Structure formats: structure tokens, C-alpha cells
Amino acid sequence: MAAIALIAGLTVGSPTIAEAATCAGINSRTIVTFDYSTGVAVEDIMIDSCKVKTLISKYGVVKDAAGLAGLLGAGFWPAGVTAGALFGWAWNNQSQLIGCSSGGRGVRLRQWAGLITGCYSQ
């Protein structure tokens, strides 16, 4: 009985080692142009590899920015900061992100009215 208590005490008292994911790349957003008459912006966006993986996994089940923000939470950088920039076109955007992040790096993309028009590895 004492041996069981000792083993349980060692198991409970043992520290666990947490492994943080190493993210490649940086996060930033630059508005290149903004058309005040239409409200359409062209933006250069950089997203690290961890956020790209999350974004890719969520794009498959959303059709608009409201759905994406609901799944990821408003605090998730690409959905929260761009406030609807990465909407609709989910199937195209997901495909482009998969292609340009295949090396496990972050991505650098240009988006216009929610459509990724160019995507490159960081």
C-alpha cells in the first residue's frame, strides 16, 4: 500500500514538460491601397506558419468572414485584424495557402477584396 502511495505521489508531483510549437515567419499587415468609393483595400499580409496551419484547417468549413471569425474567434489575427478581408473565396484561398506554405514556413500574401491574388513563402 505504501508503494502505491509513493508511486502516485511521484506521478502527481512530477513536472510535465510542455513543448511549444516553433512558428516560422512573422505576422504583419500593410494596406497598399484603399478605394474610399468602394471600401476595397489591397493588402500585403504576412502570417507565421502556426497561424497559417490554423487558417488552412478552418477554410474548408467556412464561406465568409463571419463564419471564419466565429470558428477562429475574433482575437485570431488574420480574421480579427483584417475585419472581413479574408472572406468568401474560401476554397481558392485555402488552395493557395496550402501551396505557398508547403515548406512549413510562414506566408506572404497579397489580397484584394478578400481574394488572395498572390501567395509566397516567407
N, C-alpha and C positions, 0 to 999 in steps of 0.2 A: 504494500500500500504506500509506503514511504517513497519507493522508487517511482511509482506512478505520479505522485505529487511533485517529486523533483523534476521529472521529465516535463510535466505540464508547466511547471514554473519556468523551466528553461525555454520552452517553446513560446510561452506568452511573453516572457521578458526579453526575448531575443529581438534586437532591432532588425527591421526589414530594410533592405537596400532598394531604394527607388531609382529606376532608370528613366531619366528624362530623354525624350526624343530630341535628337540633334536636327535642327532645321537648317537647311541650306538656303541662302538668299536673304533678301531684305524685303521690307514692306514699305511702299511709298505710293503716293498718288499725285500726279501733276495734271492740272487742267491745261490742255494745249489750246483749245479754242472753245468758246461758248457762244451760241447763237441766241441772243435775247429774244428774237422774234418767235423762235420755235421751242426754246428751252433745251435744245440738244447740245450736249457737250462732247468733245473729243478729249479723251484722257489717256495718259500713259500711266499704267499701273504696274507695280512690281509686287509680287506675292511670294512669300517664302514657301519652301517645299511642304511644310506641315499644313499650312492653310490651303495650299493647292490640293493636297490629297483630300482634305475635308470637303472642299468645294466640288471636286470631281465626283465624290461619292454622293453628294446631295443633288447635283444637277440632274441625275437620272430620274428623279421623282418630282421635279418642280416644273412649272410652266411660266411662272412670273416672279418678280422680285418679292411680292408679298409672301408667296409660298416659300421662297428661299429664306427670307428673313425669319419666317415662322419656324422653319426647321433648324436653322443655324443659331437663331437668337439675334436680336438687334445689335448685340455687342460684338458679333463676329465681324472682323474688319472689312472684308470685301462687301458684305451686304449692308453693314451699318454705315460705313463711310461714303460709299458711292450712292447710297439712298435711292436705289432703284436702277442704277446704271447697268448692273448685270442681271437683267430681267429677260423674260421671253427667250427665244432662240436657244433654250437650254440644251437641246440636242446638238446644235452646232458648237456652242461654247464648250460643252463637255468634251466633244471630239477634239477640238483644237487644244484644250488644256492637256488632255491625255497625250497628244502628240508632242507638244513642246516641253512637257515635264518628264518625259520618259527616262531621262538620265538621273532622276532623283534630285534635280536641282529646283530652285525657285523659278518663277517665270516672269517675263517682262512682256506685257501685252498692251496693245492699243485697242481701245473700244470706242465705238461711235454709236450713240443711241442704244446702248445695251448689247450691241453685237460686237464680238471680238473680231477685229479686222486684221490683226496681226499678232502672232504669239511666238515668242522666242524663249529659249532657255537663258537664265541669268548667267 
